Amino acid sequence: MYKLSTFLFALLFSITLSTQSYSQTQLFFDNFDSYTAGNFVACSNPTVWTTWSNAPCGPEDAVVSSTYSYSVSNSAKIIQNDDLVKDFGPAYTSGKYKISFQVYIPATKAGYFNTLATFAGGTSSWGMECYFDAGGAGRLNGGSATAVTFTWPVATWFLVEHVVDLDANQSQMTINGTL
């Protein structure tokens, strides 16, 4: 679900399901610390990760890196033309979900991620796109023609949270705690 520019991806990536009573069940979590630095992410764990072309270990796969890390040792380093995907399949068609991850984007670099309604390579159905432009400005494109702008902290770890309500067909995004 990620079509990336130069971007050092989140060390912690989790998906939680919120029920109507607002209790949460964690559906997925990965901090990349169990992977070997220097190996490819999807190649290391192809049952969890893939790439846009469904080709783990290929040129779109992101590298496990120990250069920057939010927790103990590793992160997924995503550079130009890497396209790491976490596919949840067709299982989730209703309910409210939170996608959250930590991001570090070095000074002078930019980043991008998106969420999809369906993942099918070039014929995927897009949900939203989030651009982290070099220098700390950002843009969020959703269902409207007008992008929402925001700022993000350069060269430091920050939290991205995206709450998607499939029943209401809407979502909310916070960048470093700001809606």
C-alpha positions in Angstrom: 0.0 0.0 0.0 3.0 2.3 -0.3 4.2 4.0 -3.4 7.3 5.8 -2.1 9.7 8.6 -2.7 12.8 8.7 -0.6 11.5 7.8 2.8 12.8 6.1 5.9 9.7 4.2 7.0 8.3 3.6 10.3 9.9 1.3 12.8 6.6 0.5 14.5 3.7 -0.4 12.3 0.4 -1.6 13.9 -3.2 -2.0 12.9 -5.9 -2.0 15.6 -9.5 -2.7 15.3 -11.9 -0.6 17.4 -15.3 -2.0 18.2 -18.3 0.2 19.1 -17.4 0.0 22.7 -14.0 1.4 21.8 -12.0 -1.5 23.1 -9.1 -2.4 20.8 -7.8 -5.6 19.4 -4.4 -5.4 17.7 -4.6 -7.1 14.3 -1.1 -6.6 13.2 2.2 -5.3 14.6 5.8 -5.3 13.2 8.8 -3.4 14.5 11.4 -5.0 12.2 13.7 -5.8 15.1 13.6 -9.6 14.5 14.8 -9.1 10.9 18.4 -9.1 9.9 19.8 -5.7 9.0 20.8 -5.6 5.3 18.1 -8.1 4.2 14.9 -7.2 2.4 11.7 -6.7 4.4 9.3 -8.7 2.3 11.9 -11.3 1.4 12.5 -11.8 5.2 8.8 -12.2 5.9 6.8 -12.8 2.7 3.7 -14.0 4.6 3.3 -10.5 6.1 4.8 -8.1 3.5 5.0 -7.9 -0.3 5.7 -5.3 -2.9 3.6 -3.5 -5.5 4.4 -6.1 -8.1 4.0 -9.0 -5.6 7.7 -9.7 -5.9 9.4 -10.0 -2.5 13.2 -10.0 -2.7 13.1 -7.9 -5.9 14.0 -4.3 -6.7 10.8 -2.8 -5.0 11.6 -4.5 -1.6 12.7 -2.2 1.2 15.9 -2.9 3.2 16.0 -3.7 6.9 18.3 -1.0 8.3 19.9 -0.4 11.7 21.0 3.2 10.7 17.9 4.7 12.4 15.6 2.9 14.7 12.7 3.9 17.0 13.0 1.0 19.3 15.9 -1.4 19.8 17.6 -2.0 16.5 15.9 -1.9 13.1 13.6 0.0 10.8 12.5 -0.5 7.2 14.4 1.9 5.0 12.4 2.8 2.0 14.2 4.7 -0.8 13.3 5.9 -4.3 11.4 3.2 -6.3 10.9 0.9 -3.2 7.3 -0.1 -2.9 6.6 -2.1 0.3 3.0 -3.3 0.7 1.1 -4.6 3.7 -2.0 -6.3 2.2 -4.9 -7.1 4.5 -6.9 -8.8 1.7 -10.7 -8.5 1.4 -11.4 -9.5 5.0 -12.1 -6.0 6.4 -15.3 -4.5 4.9 -16.8 -2.8 7.9 -15.7 -1.4 11.2 -13.2 1.2 12.4 -9.5 0.6 12.1 -6.4 2.6 13.2 -3.2 2.4 11.3 -0.3 3.8 13.2 3.5 4.0 12.7 6.6 5.9 13.5 8.4 7.7 10.7 11.8 9.3 10.4 12.6 11.3 7.2 16.1 12.7 7.1 16.7 16.4 6.2 16.4 17.1 2.5 14.4 13.8 1.9 10.7 13.3 1.2 8.2 10.5 1.7 4.9 9.1 0.7 2.4 6.5 1.7 -1.1 5.6 0.8 -4.0 3.3 1.7 -6.0 1.4 -0.8 -9.6 0.1 -0.8 -8.3 -2.9 -2.8 -4.8 -3.9 -3.7 -4.4 -5.1 -7.3 -1.2 -3.4 -8.6 -2.0 -0.9 -11.4 -5.7 -1.4 -11.0 -5.9 -0.8 -7.3 -8.7 1.3 -5.8 -7.1 4.2 -3.9 -8.3 5.5 -0.5 -5.9 8.3 0.2 -2.3 9.5 -0.5 0.0 11.3 2.0 3.0 13.3 0.8 5.8 14.3 3.1 7.5 17.0 1.0 11.2 17.8 1.7 11.6 20.6 4.3 8.6 19.6 6.5 5.5 20.5 4.5 3.0 17.8 3.6 -0.2 17.2 1.6 -3.0 14.7 2.2 -5.2 13.8 -0.8 -8.5 12.0 -0.1 -11.9 12.0 -1.7 -11.9 15.7 -2.5 -10.1 17.7 -5.2 -8.4 19.9 -2.6 -5.4 18.6 -0.7 -5.2 19.2 3.1 -1.8 20.6 4.0 0.2 19.9 7.2 3.7 20.1 8.6 5.9 17.4 10.0 9.1 17.4 12.0 12.2 17.0 9.9 15.0 14.5 10.9 13.2 13.2 14.0 10.8 10.3 14.7 7.1 11.2 14.6 3.8 9.4 14.9 1.4 9.0 12.0 -2.1 7.7 13.0 -4.8 7.1 10.4 -8.3 6.1 11.7 -10.5 4.6 8.9 -14.2 4.2 9.5 -15.4 1.8 6.7 -19.1 2.1 7.8 -19.1 5.9 7.5 -16.7 5.9 4.5 -14.4 8.5 6.1 -11.1 8.7 7.9 -9.0 11.0 10.1 -5.3 11.4 10.1 -3.0 12.8 12.8 0.6 13.8 12.1 2.7 14.1 15.2 -0.4 14.5 17.3 -2.1 17.1 15.1 -5.3 16.3 13.3 
